Every structure is written in structure tokens, then in C-alpha cells.
Amino acid sequence: MLWAWTVPGWSTKDELRALYRATAGAAGPGDVAEVGSWKGRSTIVLARALRDAGIADARVWAIDHHVGSDEDEHREILAREGSTFDAFRANVRASGVGDRIEPLVLSSVEGARELERRGVTLRMAFIDGAHDVDSVRADIRAFLPLVRTGGSIVLHDCEERDATFPGVWQAYREVLADRVDVVEHVDALLVARLREG
Ligand SMILES: C[S@@+](CC[C@H](N)C(=O)[O-])C[C@H]1O[C@@H](n2cnc3c(N)ncnc32)[C@H](O)[C@@H]1O
């Protein structure tokens, strides 16, 4: 699983382990959607967890427009390297679980519409796209209807105190917190389960 650690990204090892646990334990049926794949670090963890848990019929929809977020760190890297899609594809190919990963090079909200159009339902949505409050609100609102009751919603960069991205916590409190039970919160990765209703 920690092979994914060699792919550039921001999640800590403990967050990747929690993401792996969340995916392997997400109540099915249904697929997994990821908003924000960058170069594939988390995508590979999601697909490995499905494979290792013997969940044969689920795939990972990796949704990213691959042009970064409006954050300084991304701007610098993208100015140097251009789109992240080629690196994403190469890492996924090398991971051994590429057959379970379906990239959608779209904006997050367009990605949710595309999944709906295809009749996809989700056992889990992992949201790690843009981190400003409006974008996170929009991402939660777009993907929540696709997640089955009892399924999982996982947010990265979701911290109440000393947050690098306070908008993620704000959006979580505003549009998600009263609809879920928190399963675990490891570093800045919040794993929650969707309640009925
Ligand atoms: C923090 S990175 C994701 C990191 C990745 N989950 C990992 O673990 O390596 C955020 C990603 O979200 C993507 N992104 C930002 N806003 C987006 C949007 N509105 N639609 C689609 N992708 C978006 C960016 O292109 C970037 O690749």
C-alpha cells in the first residue's frame, strides 16, 4: 500500500493508511469517486484497498481537470511541469491496479453529473479538490446524492484548528456535519459515514 507514498502528493502516511481502511471498509455496493487526483497518490491507495478487500466489482472514478487549484503551491508546479495528467497516467499504469481506475478529466461538478448520467452510485466519495469554502461546498453538494446511505464521505485537509485550508472545515460544518457520523479523523483526513435521511 505504501508504494503510493513514492508518488508526489501531500497526504501523510497515517492519512493514506486511514484512506485505505476507509475504502476497504466502505459499505457497498457501488463505486468510489475521487475529486482531485493530482499525480495519483491517493487514487492508487483507493484502488489497492478495493483490490485487497476482494471487492471485485467496484471501480475508482478519478475526477480531476488536471490544471491544479488556485493555490500557490500548485501554480508553481504547473508553471514548471504543465498538466498533471501524464504523470497521473504513468503512476497509475505502474501501480498494478490501473484496471480498476477510470479517469474523468473534468471539473468536479461536471464529473458528478457524468456519474449521474451513467447511473453510477457510490460506496464512497473522497473529496480533495480545490480547498476554498465555495468549491468544497459545491463538491459535497454534487457528490452527496450519489453516495448510498451508510456509504462513506472522506474529506482531506479538514481541520478545525490551525487549518491550512479553513474553508474545508467550514464547508464540512455547513453542509455535511449534521448528515454523517464521524468514523475517524487522522491528521487532516476526516472519514464519515452517511446517515439515513
Ligand atoms: C491537493 S490535489 C489532490 C491530491 C491527491 N488527492 C493526492 O493525494 O495526491 C488537488 C487536485 O484537485 C484538482 N482540482 C482542483 N479543483 C478542481 C475542480 N474544480 N475540478 C476538478 N479537479 C480540481 C487539482 O487539479 C489537483 O490535482
The ligand as a Gaussian input file, in Angstrom:
#p B3LYP/6-31G(d) Opt

LIG

0 1
 C       -4.476000      18.533000      -3.367000
 S       -4.547000      17.977000      -5.024000
 C       -5.110000      16.316000      -4.862000
 C       -4.096000      15.410000      -4.234000
 C       -4.405000      13.944000      -4.388000
 N       -5.675000      13.580000      -3.793000
 C       -3.283000      13.122000      -3.764000
 O       -3.477000      12.507000      -2.712000
 O       -2.181000      13.158000      -4.295000
 C       -5.971000      18.787000      -5.648000
 C       -6.336000      18.385000      -7.074000
 O       -7.662000      18.847000      -7.298000
 C       -7.765000      19.277000      -8.644000
 N       -8.877000      20.231000      -8.711000
 C       -8.993000      21.422000      -8.093000
 N      -10.172000      21.998000      -8.359000
 C      -10.827000      21.142000      -9.172000
 C      -12.105000      21.167000      -9.815000
 N      -12.956000      22.181000      -9.636000
 N      -12.444000      20.144000     -10.595000
 C      -11.591000      19.084000     -10.776000
 N      -10.380000      18.998000     -10.184000
 C       -9.998000      20.015000      -9.399000
 C       -6.424000      19.880000      -8.981000
 O       -6.184000      19.845000     -10.379000
 C       -5.471000      18.997000      -8.171000
 O       -4.919000      17.980000      -8.960000

